[in-house]
């Protein structure tokens, strides 16, 4: 089950950015019925610039290590397998990732270091390298600019549906397109969660600026979501600018073009991030936790994550039980120094539940129930301490979360 309202959108093609998909049987279940592709190849022109951000988990997977080594090169291709994370696999995992890069380079007639590898799936198992390398040519033969939907499905693991976002903007009479896909539904927490995201634009953007724009966009999107508080070994988000648009180059000047591009990029990233939370393993609700008037952004996030990570809050949300005392408890143990609870207001949706640190006189169980029964809920906490505001997106915690994760390897 997943929160409704996140249908796969119309995906605008990005000039020069191609995707090819194939079935490599990464999980070794052949000749079982092929459910979906599990190998995706992405290519783009030599003049493209590429930016990336990766997991902060100390046990980062072999492909993440290789990606970090190669990112400074003139990247020309990305290769992604689902079904196996190639994480906690030692030197062999690194060798396997590089072997796959070598095969991609051979098929595409580029250099090995011009390829970034990605894996997602079960941790601690070695990749079936021969099955993957023998399938790369098939993926290359399938390269098309319009393959966004197949690519989105090809990178899925426990996701219940593909996730995508796409926008176009007008810059000086010319069109710039930004299109992306993401995967992830469990082991989701800030610092890049168990997720992969690939976003492409036909804009011209210098590499260093592209990296900064990506870092800023991720900080306001993928680093503001949490499903279960776990940070994965394989998190990666890649932004590719193919330079194929006839629009002028995006520069750091505070120009109309720059501001429009940044707004569009941030919009795509946020849509992809919210789609992950809405598809959280077993999720039935999408919840925005907003903390207002904190002394600092760090303080606001501390309170927001305290609520968003609380199993008691999340199970109450799943049950549509307006047990708002759990929210107050989470605020209290967030560790905010000198917090004056007598000033705090809390809303769920438009309903005031806590006023000046106690149950609001206007609150009733019926009003609370009317909000908790919805599949999209806003929890707003006003600390009345300063000028900093932050929002974190999370989901509820259902029976299916336990079932999905208990049966994941079966």
C-alpha angles and dihedrals in degrees: 000000000000137000112279125235101061102103118169104265133221104281118216113215118243113223111247096010112111134178130199125190134196142159114254096168090235092175093051097237098132130163085035116111111286107242098180144336115282101188124066127183122194125190136180140175126286092249092060123114122217133202129183144183124194145191121294091210108125088222091063114171126255094254090053090054091050092046091054090050094050103037094092090060127087094273116209105168146027124205121195132184125188126202097051128052098201086218127143088016101124124211092339090060091055091047091049093051091049092046089056090048089052092054093048090049091050093050094046097038094238135116123281092238089056089070127082116202126208133184134183132182137058118015123229101029126109120244119254088239098178093052090050098045092046089055099049093087090055090052090049091051088055097053111140136153090228097056096102096117095049091045091051090054093043094061095048124113116165091354114126093209142011119267126215144153132190136178138169127207134190115237116181092332093311127103125241119192128204117188131166148165133206140186132205140103107162137034086041121159136131121284087065112309132223086300143115123207130182120187125178133189132181090219123118108243128161112243098244093049091046090055092051092047090051094049091050093047094048092049090059096042123019091028090055098059132086133173104167108352096253120129114208133224096234108045112147136163119187129190119194125190110195096190091222098123117099089223118112118270115278108243136181093257114118088249129148090248093052094048092047092050094048092049091050093047092049090049093054092047093049093048091052092047094049090048089058093053092045088054093046111148104283092351119161099169137047111212129192113202109199123189116192135190097014121158091245141001088252091056092047091051092047090058094040094052092044088061096037093051097045110116089202093054091045094050091048088053091051091050091047085234113154092217092150093168087081089061092052091048091053091051090051096053095043089102099241108163117231094004111175102209091186089074099049124113123189128194131186105201105319093330117107107219102164123034122182091347099310140075108297113246089227094054123107133175090243092057091049092048092052090060100038090054092062122095093226117050135176119207110193123190119189109198094179092213106110147329104287122112131183137173128207125187122216142154138229125267114242140177088259092062090064093042095050094048094042090054099036096109096040 
